[in-house]
């Protein structure tokens, strides 16, 4: 089984809402073998491990070693570089090399124990979840001051940006529906992605309309025999509870209904199943986003009314 998918980002047409693109997680023997190769390298050369003077480099054959090293030293090599996020845990950059953009995620506060360090989890989980977003390399400094992972660039827009929410209702609802179908596909396979907020659903602007949405930020992906109601509700709350104050509530009413309809179609589930889950979703929203409780109550009230209409139809 390949370590990364070969699908080119944004090249495929947007799928019908009733059919979700393939997204899955490696399990069992396949995952154990892949995990070992990702950490130790392998003789086949699909994953190479090199101990360099200042750190350890692991990279896949999909990206040449010279390109990996050039990206890791982007500033020194004069590459065009934009900071996307910077906090106490990590910094995320978009970097251009030979006309192609990549995402570099640099972690701080590493753990000496490799198995529990956030950069290790990021490297492993990005390959465990088969989400059509390749992850190419991982460089970890010996002094534990930082570690960097190189990803393909899945898109320059996300579902939290006002530019997305201010487009036509049809396009906005389609993108939200794609997100709902993705979460449903994960839940159907008992997969938990620990951060399904709208900003982690990205797409490429300026391509076909509506663009194909991808799920990113795979730092914590878990596969269970059974996915609990609490985890299902948390994923839905992470997405629906994270709304902008500068966007009209009616925009979210329509977009979230499209999101839930696609979720129900893909799972599959009935409106009464979602209605039964709403109280747990409300609680999760209040914990995750305590500063948006009033907006969340409005949202849930509207969704309840519209879902009840469906059950009565």
Secondary structure as UniProt FT lines:
FT   TURN            9..10
FT   TURN            17..18
FT   STRAND          24..25
FT   HELIX           28..40
FT   TURN            43..44
FT   STRAND          47..51
FT   STRAND          55..60
FT   TURN            61..62
FT   HELIX           65..72
FT   TURN            73..78
FT   STRAND          81..86
FT   STRAND          90..97
FT   TURN            98..99
FT   STRAND          100..107
FT   HELIX           114..116
FT   HELIX           118..128
FT   STRAND          129..130
FT   STRAND          135..141
FT   TURN            142..143
FT   STRAND          147..152
FT   STRAND          157..158
FT   TURN            159..160
FT   HELIX           162..165
FT   HELIX           169..188
FT   TURN            189..190
FT   STRAND          191..193
FT   HELIX           198..200
FT   STRAND          201..203
FT   TURN            205..206
FT   STRAND          214..215
FT   STRAND          221..223
FT   HELIX           229..240
FT   TURN            245..246
FT   HELIX           249..267
FT   HELIX           271..288
FT   HELIX           290..292
FT   HELIX           293..312
//
